[in-house]
């Protein structure tokens, strides 16, 4: 094995469940917290238990709303930058046309003399 690339291994790591059950196992983290374990899971206990799936859905919806807000903000900023660039191009085109017309007029007047 290569040195200094592997995480530290904890052979007596604690896994703490929401029901209060503590399991000792090997892990790269010294302590972990879980919502459901084999002592309280409905499959192993045979008892029906309502698991908080609505909380997970609400958390997902909140994250999704935040990402959509961020995307709209980014799109607005890009549109503003594009508008600024477009207005600068229009201004430079107008200025360059004026310079060309003035030069052409001055050449015509000089050629007549």
N, CA, C and O atoms as a printed pandas DataFrame, in Angstrom:
     atom_number atom_name residue_name chain_id  residue_number  x_coord  y_coord  z_coord
0              1         N          UNK        A               1    0.835   -1.189    0.000
1              2        CA          UNK        A               1    0.000    0.000    0.000
2              3         C          UNK        A               1    0.876    1.247    0.000
3              4         O          UNK        A               1    1.936    1.279    0.625
4              5         N          UNK        A               2    0.420    2.263   -0.705
5              6        CA          UNK        A               2    1.151    3.520   -0.730
6              7         C          UNK        A               2    0.954    4.259    0.590
7              8         O          UNK        A               2   -0.101    4.164    1.218
8              9         N          UNK        A               3    1.967    4.983    0.993
9             10        CA          UNK        A               3    1.894    5.722    2.245
10            11         C          UNK        A               3    1.264    7.090    2.021
11            12         O          UNK        A               3    1.374    7.670    0.941
12            13         N          UNK        A               4    0.606    7.595    3.055
13            14        CA          UNK        A               4    0.044    8.947    3.111
14            15         C          UNK        A               4   -1.068    9.227    2.103
15            16         O          UNK        A               4   -1.313   10.392    1.788
16            17         N          UNK        A               5   -1.748    8.207    1.587
17            18        CA          UNK        A               5   -2.888    8.463    0.706
18            19         C          UNK        A               5   -4.186    7.877    1.254
19            20         O          UNK        A               5   -5.268    8.215    0.772
20            21         N          UNK        A               6   -4.093    7.021    2.233
21            22        CA          UNK        A               6   -5.274    6.358    2.783
22            23         C          UNK        A               6   -5.780    7.092    4.023
23            24         O          UNK        A               6   -4.984    7.612    4.804
24            25         N          UNK        A               7   -7.113    7.136    4.208
25            26        CA          UNK        A               7   -7.647    7.777    5.418
26            27         C          UNK        A               7   -7.356    6.934    6.658
27            28         O          UNK        A               7   -7.096    5.735    6.561
28            29         N          UNK        A               8   -7.403    7.569    7.800
29            30        CA          UNK        A               8   -7.156    6.862    9.053
30            31         C          UNK        A               8   -8.308    5.896    9.326
31            32         O          UNK        A               8   -9.475    6.246    9.151
32            33         N          UNK        A               9   -7.974    4.688    9.754
33            34        CA          UNK        A               9   -8.973    3.655   10.021
34            35         C          UNK        A               9   -9.182    3.530   11.521
35            36         O          UNK        A               9   -8.229    3.403   12.289
36            37         N          UNK        A              10  -10.461    3.568   11.928
37            38        CA          UNK        A              10  -10.826    3.425   13.328
38            39         C          UNK        A              10  -11.487    2.063   13.518
39            40         O          UNK        A              10  -12.627    1.876   13.092
40            41         N          UNK        A              11  -10.804    1.110   14.144
41            42        CA          UNK        A              11  -11.383   -0.235   14.305
42            43         C          UNK        A              11  -12.535   -0.279   15.309
43            44         O          UNK        A              11  -13.356   -1.195   15.256
44            45         N          UNK        A              12  -12.611    0.681   16.215
45            46        CA          UNK        A              12  -13.672    0.708   17.222
46            47         C          UNK        A              12  -14.568    1.941   17.024
47            48         O          UNK        A              12  -14.853    2.659   17.982
48            49         N          UNK        A              13  -15.002    2.180   15.807
49            50        CA          UNK        A              13  -15.870    3.323   15.523
50            51         C          UNK        A              13  -17.266    3.060   16.067
51            52         O          UNK        A              13  -17.731    1.920   16.066
52            53         N          UNK        A              14  -17.939    4.119   16.536
53            54        CA          UNK        A              14  -19.286    3.986   17.091
54            55         C          UNK        A              14  -20.312    4.442   16.063
55            56         O          UNK        A              14  -20.173    5.499   15.447
56            57         N          UNK        A              15  -21.350    3.618   15.893
57            58        CA          UNK        A              15  -22.486    3.970   15.052
58            59         C          UNK        A              15  -23.666    4.145   15.998
59            60         O          UNK        A              15  -24.120    3.185   16.620
60            61         N          UNK        A              16  -24.160    5.374   16.103
61            62        CA          UNK        A              16  -25.225    5.688   17.047
62            63         C          UNK        A              16  -26.529    5.877   16.286
63            64         O          UNK        A              16  -26.611    6.682   15.359
64            65         N          UNK        A              17  -27.550    5.123   16.690
65            66        CA          UNK        A              17  -28.863    5.198   16.045
66            67         C          UNK        A              17  -29.751    6.193   16.802
67            68         O          UNK        A              17  -29.501    6.516   17.963
68            69         N          UNK        A              18  -30.788    6.666   16.117
69            70        CA          UNK        A              18  -31.735    7.590   16.740
70            71         C          UNK        A              18  -32.510    6.916   17.873
71            72         O          UNK        A              18  -32.985    7.593   18.785
72            73         N          UNK        A              19  -32.641    5.587   17.822
73            74        CA          UNK        A              19  -33.354    4.866   18.875
74            75         C          UNK        A              19  -32.503    4.678   20.134
75            76         O          UNK        A              19  -33.013    4.262   21.174
76            77         N          UNK        A              20  -31.213    4.983   20.038
77            78        CA          UNK        A              20  -30.333    4.855   21.202
78            79         C          UNK        A              20  -29.393    3.664   21.118
79            80         O          UNK        A              20  -28.515    3.518   21.969
80            81         N          UNK        A              21  -29.551    2.824   20.134
81            82        CA          UNK        A              21  -28.694    1.655   19.966
82            83         C          UNK        A              21  -27.309    2.097   19.487
83            84         O          UNK        A              21  -27.192    2.946   18.603
84            85         N          UNK        A              22  -26.264    1.516   20.077
85            86        CA          UNK        A              22  -24.888    1.833   19.695
86            87         C          UNK        A              22  -24.235    0.570   19.154
87            88         O          UNK        A              22  -24.238   -0.474   19.807
88            89         N          UNK        A              23  -23.675    0.676   17.951
89            90        CA          UNK        A              23  -23.015   -0.454   17.298
90            91         C          UNK        A              23  -21.547   -0.089   17.139
91            92         O          UNK        A              23  -21.224    1.045   16.784
92            93         N          UNK        A              24  -20.661   -1.037   17.398
93            94        CA          UNK        A              24  -19.234   -0.813   17.228
94            95         C          UNK        A              24  -18.779   -1.551   15.985
95            96         O          UNK        A              24  -19.025   -2.749   15.839
96            97         N          UNK        A              25  -18.116   -0.836   15.089
97            98        CA          UNK        A              25  -17.630   -1.428   13.847
98            99         C          UNK        A              25  -16.412   -0.645   13.389
99           100         O          UNK        A              25  -16.109    0.411   13.944
100          101         N          UNK        A              26  -15.714   -1.150   12.383
101          102        CA          UNK        A              26  -14.561   -0.460   11.827
102          103         C          UNK        A              26  -15.006    0.522   10.756
103          104         O          UNK        A              26  -15.878    0.214    9.944
104          105         N          UNK        A              27  -14.403    1.709   10.758
105          106        CA          UNK        A              27  -14.776    2.735    9.786
106          107         C          UNK        A              27  -13.658    3.763    9.660
107          108         O          UNK        A              27  -12.709    3.767   10.445
108          109         N          UNK        A              28  -13.784    4.631    8.666
109          110        CA          UNK        A              28  -12.825    5.722    8.506
110          111         C          UNK        A              28  -13.264    6.957    9.282
111          112         O          UNK        A              28  -12.540    7.952    9.325
112          113         N          UNK        A              29  -14.441    6.901    9.893
113          114        CA          UNK        A              29  -14.926    7.986   10.753
114          115         C          UNK        A              29  -15.035    7.445   12.172
115          116         O          UNK        A              29  -15.467    6.307   12.355
116          117         N          UNK        A              30  -14.660    8.221   13.175
117          118        CA          UNK        A              30  -14.699    7.703   14.539
118          119         C          UNK        A              30  -16.116    7.553   15.084
119          120         O          UNK        A              30  -16.356    6.732   15.969
120          121         N          UNK        A              31  -17.068    8.349   14.555
121          122        CA          UNK        A              31  -18.442    8.277   15.050
122          123         C          UNK        A              31  -19.409    8.665   13.939
123          124         O          UNK        A              31  -19.186    9.634   13.214
124          125         N          UNK        A              32  -20.494    7.889   13.816
125          126        CA          UNK        A              32  -21.523    8.174   12.820
126          127         C          UNK        A              32  -22.887    8.122   13.487
127          128         O          UNK        A              32  -23.092    7.369   14.439
128          129         N          UNK        A              33  -23.812    8.918   12.988
129          130        CA          UNK        A              33  -25.172    8.919   13.508
130          131         C          UNK        A              33  -26.115    8.530   12.376
131          132         O          UNK        A              33  -26.040    9.077   11.276
132          133         N          UNK        A              34  -27.010    7.574   12.661
133          134        CA          UNK        A              34  -27.970    7.091   11.672
134          135         C          UNK        A              34  -29.387    7.198   12.226
135          136         O          UNK        A              34  -29.593    7.265   13.438
136          137         N          UNK        A              35  -30.357    7.211   11.318
137          138        CA          UNK        A              35  -31.755    7.317   11.737
138          139         C          UNK        A              35  -32.367    5.955   12.070
139          140         O          UNK        A              35  -33.186    5.846   12.982
140          141         N          UNK        A              36  -31.969    4.917   11.331
141          142        CA          UNK        A              36  -32.575    3.599   11.489
142          143         C          UNK        A              36  -31.465    2.548   11.550
143          144         O          UNK        A              36  -30.501    2.609   10.787
144          145         N          UNK        A              37  -31.611    1.587   12.463
145          146        CA          UNK        A              37  -30.653    0.487   12.548
146          147         C          UNK        A              37  -31.415   -0.835   12.543
147          148         O          UNK        A              37  -32.638   -0.850   12.404
148          149         N          UNK        A              38  -30.703   -1.928   12.691
149          150        CA          UNK        A              38  -31.357   -3.234   12.669
150          151         C          UNK        A              38  -32.241   -3.460   13.889
151          152         O          UNK        A              38  -33.137   -4.302   13.844
152          153         N          UNK        A              39  -32.012   -2.733   14.973
153          154        CA          UNK        A              39  -32.817   -2.903   16.186
154          155         C          UNK        A              39  -34.173   -2.215   16.073
155          156         O          UNK        A              39  -35.117   -2.598   16.764
156          157         N          UNK        A              40  -34.284   -1.195   15.204
157          158        CA          UNK        A              40  -35.540   -0.458   15.124
158          159         C          UNK        A              40  -36.157   -0.445   13.722
159          160         O          UNK        A              40  -37.232    0.125   13.537
160          161         N          UNK        A              41  -35.511   -1.052   12.746
161          162        CA          UNK        A              41  -36.055   -1.065   11.383
162          163         C          UNK        A              41  -37.283   -1.968   11.318
163          164         O          UNK        A              41  -37.268   -3.063   11.882
164          165         N          UNK        A              42  -38.354   -1.527   10.636
165          166        CA          UNK        A              42  -39.584   -2.325   10.576
166          167         C          UNK        A              42  -39.401   -3.708    9.957
167          168         O          UNK        A              42  -40.111   -4.642   10.331
168          169         N          UNK        A              43  -38.482   -3.860    9.036
169          170        CA          UNK        A              43  -38.262   -5.167    8.412
170          171         C          UNK        A              43  -37.754   -6.183    9.429
171          172         O          UNK        A              43  -38.181   -7.338    9.418
172          173         N          UNK        A              44  -36.855   -5.766   10.297
173          174        CA          UNK        A              44  -36.273   -6.671   11.284
174          175         C          UNK        A              44  -37.148   -6.840   12.523
175          176         O          UNK        A              44  -37.147   -7.912   13.129
176          177         N          UNK        A              45  -37.885   -5.819   12.908
177          178        CA          UNK        A              45  -38.691   -5.898   14.125
178          179         C          UNK        A              45  -40.077   -6.487   13.857
179          180         O          UNK        A              45  -40.689   -7.044   14.767
180          181         N          UNK        A              46  -40.575   -6.375   12.645
181          182        CA          UNK        A              46  -41.909   -6.867   12.317
182          183         C          UNK        A              46  -43.005   -5.887   12.697
183          184         O          UNK        A              46  -44.182   -6.174   12.477
184          185         N          UNK        A              47  -42.660   -4.763   13.249
185          186        CA          UNK        A              47  -43.638   -3.745   13.638
186          187         C          UNK        A              47  -43.694   -2.671   12.564
187          188         O          UNK        A              47  -42.691   -2.337   11.933
188          189         N          UNK        A              48  -44.890   -2.145   12.378
189          190        CA          UNK        A              48  -45.029   -1.048   11.426
190          191         C          UNK        A              48  -44.586    0.235   12.105
191          192         O          UNK        A              48  -44.916    0.504   13.260
192          193         N          UNK        A              49  -43.841    1.003   11.364
193          194        CA          UNK        A              49  -43.347    2.260   11.901
194          195         C          UNK        A              49  -43.329    3.278   10.770
195          196         O          UNK        A              49  -42.869    2.990    9.665
196          197         N          UNK        A              50  -43.817    4.431   11.051
197          198        CA          UNK        A              50  -43.850    5.486   10.052
198          199         C          UNK        A              50  -42.475    6.156    9.991
199          200         O          UNK        A              50  -42.007    6.740   10.968
200          201         N          UNK        A              51  -41.851    6.058    8.836
201          202        CA          UNK        A              51  -40.542    6.670    8.630
202          203         C          UNK        A              51  -40.760    8.046    8.022
203          204         O          UNK        A              51  -41.617    8.207    7.154
204          205         N          UNK        A              52  -40.013    9.020    8.454
205          206        CA          UNK        A              52  -40.183   10.410    8.034
206          207         C          UNK        A              52  -39.717   10.604    6.595
207          208         O          UNK        A              52  -38.630   11.127    6.351
208          209         N          UNK        A              53  -40.540   10.183    5.655
209          210        CA          UNK        A              53  -40.181   10.376    4.253
210          211         C          UNK        A              53  -40.594   11.762    3.777
211          212         O          UNK        A              53  -40.029   12.279    2.813
212          213         N          UNK        A              54  -41.579   12.373    4.444
213          214        CA          UNK        A              54  -41.993   13.716    4.038
214          215         C          UNK        A              54  -40.893   14.729    4.326
215          216         O          UNK        A              54  -40.715   15.681    3.567
216          217         N          UNK        A              55  -40.170   14.539    5.392
217          218        CA          UNK        A              55  -39.054   15.434    5.693
218          219         C          UNK        A              55  -37.996   15.383    4.605
219          220         O          UNK        A              55  -37.416   16.411    4.255
220          221         N          UNK        A              56  -37.741   14.210    4.075
221          222        CA          UNK        A              56  -36.763   14.070    3.005
222          223         C          UNK        A              56  -37.250   14.771    1.742
223          224         O          UNK        A              56  -36.478   15.427    1.043
224          225         N          UNK        A              57  -38.523   14.623    1.465
225          226        CA          UNK        A              57  -39.088   15.256    0.280
226          227         C          UNK        A              57  -39.051   16.776    0.413
227          228         O          UNK        A              57  -38.733   17.479   -0.547
228          229         N          UNK        A              58  -39.372   17.277    1.590
229          230        CA          UNK        A              58  -39.321   18.722    1.820
230          231         C          UNK        A              58  -37.901   19.255    1.655
231          232         O          UNK        A              58  -37.697   20.321    1.075
232          233         N          UNK        A              59  -36.934   18.521    2.160
233          234        CA          UNK        A              59  -35.542   18.944    2.017
234          235         C          UNK        A              59  -35.137   18.978    0.546
235          236         O          UNK        A              59  -34.441   19.893    0.105
236          237         N          UNK        A              60  -35.580   17.968   -0.211
237          238        CA          UNK        A              60  -35.271   17.934   -1.641
238          239         C          UNK        A              60  -35.898   19.121   -2.363
239          240         O          UNK        A              60  -35.252   19.755   -3.198
240          241         N          UNK        A              61  -37.155   19.421   -2.043
241          242        CA          UNK        A              61  -37.846   20.548   -2.686
242          243         C          UNK        A              61  -37.144   21.866   -2.374
243          244         O          UNK        A              61  -37.007   22.717   -3.254
244          245         N          UNK        A              62  -36.704   22.041   -1.146
245          246        CA          UNK        A              62  -35.992   23.265   -0.782
246          247         C          UNK        A              62  -34.691   23.395   -1.570
247          248         O          UNK        A              62  -34.366   24.473   -2.066
248          249         N          UNK        A              63  -33.955   22.299   -1.681
249          250        CA          UNK        A              63  -32.712   22.334   -2.449
250          251         C          UNK        A              63  -32.989   22.643   -3.915
251          252         O          UNK        A              63  -32.264   23.418   -4.540
252          253         N          UNK        A              64  -34.036   22.037   -4.459
253          254        CA          UNK        A              64  -34.396   22.251   -5.864
254          255         C          UNK        A              64  -34.790   23.699   -6.099
255          256         O          UNK        A              64  -34.419   24.278   -7.120
256          257         N          UNK        A              65  -35.536   24.298   -5.177
257          258        CA          UNK        A              65  -35.924   25.700   -5.305
258          259         C          UNK        A              65  -34.694   26.613   -5.262
259          260         O          UNK        A              65  -34.598   27.575   -6.024
260          261         N          UNK        A              66  -33.761   26.301   -4.368
261          262        CA          UNK        A              66  -32.545   27.110   -4.283
262          263         C          UNK        A              66  -31.749   27.042   -5.578
263          264         O          UNK        A              66  -31.253   28.063   -6.057
264          265         N          UNK        A              67  -31.622   25.846   -6.149
265          266        CA          UNK        A              67  -30.855   25.732   -7.386
266          267         C          UNK        A              67  -31.554   26.449   -8.529
267          268         O          UNK        A              67  -30.891   27.051   -9.374
268          269         N          UNK        A              68  -32.880   26.396   -8.571
269          270        CA          UNK        A              68  -33.587   27.104   -9.638
270          271         C          UNK        A              68  -33.446   28.615   -9.470
271          272         O          UNK        A              68  -33.338   29.333  -10.464
272          273         N          UNK        A              69  -33.446   29.108   -8.236
273          274        CA          UNK        A              69  -33.235   30.536   -8.000
274          275         C          UNK        A              69  -31.835   30.960   -8.435
275          276         O          UNK        A              69  -31.659   32.013   -9.047
276          277         N          UNK        A              70  -30.866   30.148   -8.120
277          278        CA          UNK        A              70  -29.488   30.458   -8.495
278          279         C          UNK        A              70  -29.351   30.478  -10.013
279          280         O          UNK        A              70  -28.682   31.350  -10.568
280          281         N          UNK        A              71  -29.981   29.523  -10.681
281          282        CA          UNK        A              71  -29.909   29.472  -12.141
282          283         C          UNK        A              71  -30.552   30.709  -12.767
283          284         O          UNK        A              71  -30.023   31.248  -13.740
284          285         N          UNK        A              72  -31.687   31.169  -12.225
285          286        CA          UNK        A              72  -32.329   32.365  -12.779
286          287         C          UNK        A              72  -31.467   33.605  -12.539
287          288         O          UNK        A              72  -31.388   34.478  -13.403
288          289         N          UNK        A              73  -30.818   33.689  -11.368
289          290        CA          UNK        A              73  -29.933   34.816  -11.095
290          291         C          UNK        A              73  -28.760   34.835  -12.065
291          292         O          UNK        A              73  -28.378   35.895  -12.561
292          293         N          UNK        A              74  -28.194   33.675  -12.334
293          294        CA          UNK        A              74  -27.078   33.587  -13.273
294          295         C          UNK        A              74  -27.531   33.997  -14.669
295          296         O          UNK        A              74  -26.810   34.705  -15.373
296          297         N          UNK        A              75  -28.719   33.557  -15.071
297          298        CA          UNK        A              75  -29.242   33.917  -16.390
298          299         C          UNK        A              75  -29.466   35.422  -16.497
299          300         O          UNK        A              75  -29.192   36.014  -17.541
300          301         N          UNK        A              76  -29.960   36.045  -15.434
301          302        CA          UNK        A              76  -30.162   37.504  -15.436
302          303         C          UNK        A              76  -28.832   38.230  -15.576
303          304         O          UNK        A              76  -28.723   39.186  -16.344
304          305         N          UNK        A              77  -27.821   37.780  -14.837
305          306        CA          UNK        A              77  -26.511   38.415  -14.903
306          307         C          UNK        A              77  -25.921   38.292  -16.309
307          308         O          UNK        A              77  -25.341   39.247  -16.828
308          309         N          UNK        A              78  -26.070   37.117  -16.922
309          310        CA          UNK        A              78  -25.562   36.923  -18.276
310          311         C          UNK        A              78  -26.285   37.840  -19.256
311          312         O          UNK        A              78  -25.657   38.408  -20.149
312          313         N          UNK        A              79  -27.602   37.990  -19.098
313          314        CA          UNK        A              79  -28.378   38.860  -19.975
314          315         C          UNK        A              79  -27.939   40.314  -19.808
315          316         O          UNK        A              79  -27.837   41.042  -20.795
316          317         N          UNK        A              80  -27.678   40.742  -18.581
317          318        CA          UNK        A              80  -27.214   42.107  -18.340
318          319         C          UNK        A              80  -25.849   42.344  -18.972
319          320         O          UNK        A              80  -25.615   43.395  -19.569
320          321         N          UNK        A              81  -24.948   41.375  -18.846
321          322        CA          UNK        A              81  -23.632   41.509  -19.458
322          323         C          UNK        A              81  -23.753   41.574  -20.977
323          324         O          UNK        A              81  -23.080   42.375  -21.625
324          325         N          UNK        A              82  -24.607   40.733  -21.539
325          326        CA          UNK        A              82  -24.807   40.737  -22.984
326          327         C          UNK        A              82  -25.380   42.069  -23.443
327          328         O          UNK        A              82  -24.989   42.580  -24.493
328          329         N          UNK        A              83  -26.290   42.630  -22.681
329          330        CA          UNK        A              83  -26.882   43.925  -23.025
330          331         C          UNK        A              83  -25.830   45.029  -22.982
331          332         O          UNK        A              83  -25.817   45.904  -23.849
332          333         N          UNK        A              84  -24.943   44.999  -21.979
333          334        CA          UNK        A              84  -23.874   45.990  -21.884
334          335         C          UNK        A              84  -22.934   45.884  -23.083
335          336         O          UNK        A              84  -22.555   46.892  -23.678
336          337         N          UNK        A              85  -22.565   44.659  -23.426
337          338        CA          UNK        A              85  -21.669   44.448  -24.563
338          339         C          UNK        A              85  -22.338   44.916  -25.844
339          340         O          UNK        A              85  -21.699   45.549  -26.685
340          341         N          UNK        A              86  -23.603   44.613  -25.997
341          342        CA          UNK        A              86  -24.351   45.005  -27.189
342          343         C          UNK        A              86  -24.428   46.521  -27.298
343          344         O          UNK        A              86  -24.252   47.066  -28.388
344          345         N          UNK        A              87  -24.688   47.214  -26.189
345          346        CA          UNK        A              87  -24.778   48.670  -26.217
346          347         C          UNK        A              87  -23.412   49.288  -26.545
347          348         O          UNK        A              87  -23.351   50.301  -27.242
348          349         N          UNK        A              88  -22.330   48.700  -26.059
349          350        CA          UNK        A              88  -20.992   49.195  -26.383
350          351         C          UNK        A              88  -20.695   49.023  -27.865
351          352         O          UNK        A              88  -20.093   49.898  -28.486
352          353         N          UNK        A              89  -21.115   47.897  -28.433
353          354        CA          UNK        A              89  -20.897   47.667  -29.857
354          355         C          UNK        A              89  -21.669   48.676  -30.696
355          356         O          UNK        A              89  -21.144   49.187  -31.685
356          357         N          UNK        A              90  -22.896   48.964  -30.317
357          358        CA          UNK        A              90  -23.717   49.921  -31.050
358          359         C          UNK        A              90  -23.082   51.299  -30.987
359          360         O          UNK        A              90  -23.044   52.003  -31.996
360          361         N          UNK        A              91  -22.587   51.695  -29.836
361          362        CA          UNK        A              91  -21.955   52.997  -29.672
362          363         C          UNK        A              91  -20.694   53.088  -30.532
363          364         O          UNK        A              91  -20.474   54.100  -31.198
364          365         N          UNK        A              92  -19.880   52.059  -30.524
365          366        CA          UNK        A              92  -18.648   52.088  -31.319
366          367         C          UNK        A              92  -18.962   52.096  -32.805
367          368         O          UNK        A              92  -18.248   52.737  -33.576
368          369         N          UNK        A              93  -20.004   51.406  -33.225
369          370        CA          UNK        A              93  -20.382   51.416  -34.639
370          371         C          UNK        A              93  -20.832   52.810  -35.053
371          372         O          UNK        A              93  -20.475   53.278  -36.134
372          373         N          UNK        A              94  -21.607   53.476  -34.213
373          374        CA          UNK        A              94  -22.069   54.824  -34.515
374          375         C          UNK        A              94  -20.883   55.777  -34.606
375          376         O          UNK        A              94  -20.814   56.600  -35.519
376          377         N          UNK        A              95  -19.964   55.670  -33.675
377          378        CA          UNK        A              95  -18.790   56.526  -33.664
378          379         C          UNK        A              95  -17.949   56.268  -34.900
379          380         O          UNK        A              95  -17.493   57.213  -35.543
380          381         N          UNK        A              96  -17.736   55.011  -35.244
381          382        CA          UNK        A              96  -16.908   54.701  -36.409
382          383         C          UNK        A              96  -17.575   55.183  -37.698
383          384         O          UNK        A              96  -16.871   55.610  -38.613
384          385         N          UNK        A              97  -18.899   55.131  -37.805
385          386        CA          UNK        A              97  -19.597   55.625  -38.991
386          387         C          UNK        A              97  -19.443   57.131  -39.102
387          388         O          UNK        A              97  -19.252   57.650  -40.202
388          389         N          UNK        A              98  -19.522   57.834  -38.002
389          390        CA          UNK        A              98  -19.366   59.279  -38.014
390          391         C          UNK        A              98  -17.965   59.660  -38.462
391          392         O          UNK        A              98  -17.804   60.608  -39.231
392          393         N          UNK        A              99  -16.973   58.960  -38.009
393          394        CA          UNK        A              99  -15.591   59.239  -38.395
394          395         C          UNK        A              99  -15.400   59.012  -39.888
395          396         O          UNK        A              99  -14.732   59.799  -40.559
396          397         N          UNK        A             100  -15.974   57.958  -40.400
397          398        CA          UNK        A             100  -15.839   57.637  -41.824
398          399         C          UNK        A             100  -16.502   58.726  -42.660
399          400         O          UNK        A             100  -15.928   59.186  -43.647
400          401         N          UNK        A             101  -17.690   59.136  -42.276
401          402        CA          UNK        A             101  -18.384   60.155  -43.059
402          403         C          UNK        A             101  -17.649   61.480  -43.007
403          404         O          UNK        A             101  -17.600   62.175  -44.021
404          405         N          UNK        A             102  -17.087   61.857  -41.895
405          406        CA          UNK        A             102  -16.342   63.103  -41.790
406          407         C          UNK        A             102  -15.089   63.048  -42.651
407          408         O          UNK        A             102  -14.753   64.031  -43.311
408          409         N          UNK        A             103  -14.412   61.945  -42.656
409          410        CA          UNK        A             103  -13.203   61.794  -43.461
410          411         C          UNK        A             103  -13.552   61.878  -44.949
411          412         O          UNK        A             103  -12.845   62.516  -45.729
412          413         N          UNK        A             104  -14.643   61.229  -45.325
413          414        CA          UNK        A             104  -15.045   61.246  -46.722
414          415         C          UNK        A             104  -15.407   62.658  -47.158
415          416         O          UNK        A             104  -15.063   63.058  -48.270
416          417         N          UNK        A             105  -16.073   63.402  -46.337
417          418        CA          UNK        A             105  -16.454   64.776  -46.647
418          419         C          UNK        A             105  -15.207   65.645  -46.773
419          420         O          UNK        A             105  -15.109   66.455  -47.695
420          421         N          UNK        A             106  -14.268   65.489  -45.870
421          422        CA          UNK        A             106  -13.067   66.296  -45.898
422          423         C          UNK        A             106  -12.235   65.981  -47.139
423          424         O          UNK        A             106  -11.619   66.893  -47.692
424          425         N          UNK        A             107  -12.191   64.735  -47.598
425          426        CA          UNK        A             107  -11.448   64.375  -48.800
426          427         C          UNK        A             107  -12.095   64.992  -50.028
427          428         O          UNK        A             107  -11.403   65.455  -50.935
428          429         N          UNK        A             108  -13.428   64.999  -50.055
429          430        CA          UNK        A             108  -14.126   65.577  -51.194
430          431         C          UNK        A             108  -13.882   67.065  -51.295
431          432         O          UNK        A             108  -13.701   67.588  -52.394
432          433         N          UNK        A             109  -13.873   67.740  -50.196
433          434        CA          UNK        A             109  -13.646   69.189  -50.213
434          435         C          UNK        A             109  -12.214   69.526  -50.604
435          436         O          UNK        A             109  -11.964   70.528  -51.275
436          437         N          UNK        A             110  -11.283   68.690  -50.185
437          438        CA          UNK        A             110   -9.886   68.945  -50.529
438          439         C          UNK        A             110   -9.610   68.657  -51.992
439          440         O          UNK        A             110   -8.786   69.330  -52.611
440          441         N          UNK        A             111  -10.286   67.669  -52.551
441          442        CA          UNK        A             111  -10.048   67.332  -53.946
442          443         C          UNK        A             111  -10.599   68.382  -54.883
443          444         O          UNK        A             111  -10.085   68.533  -55.991
444          445         N          UNK        A             112  -11.628   69.115  -54.483
445          446        CA          UNK        A             112  -12.209   70.160  -55.312
446          447         C          UNK        A             112  -11.298   71.377  -55.395
447          448         O          UNK        A             112  -11.314   72.075  -56.409
448          449         N          UNK        A             113  -10.538   71.645  -54.408
449          450        CA          UNK        A             113   -9.648   72.823  -54.388
450          451         C          UNK        A             113   -8.496   72.594  -55.245
451          452         O          UNK        A             113   -7.632   73.463  -55.364
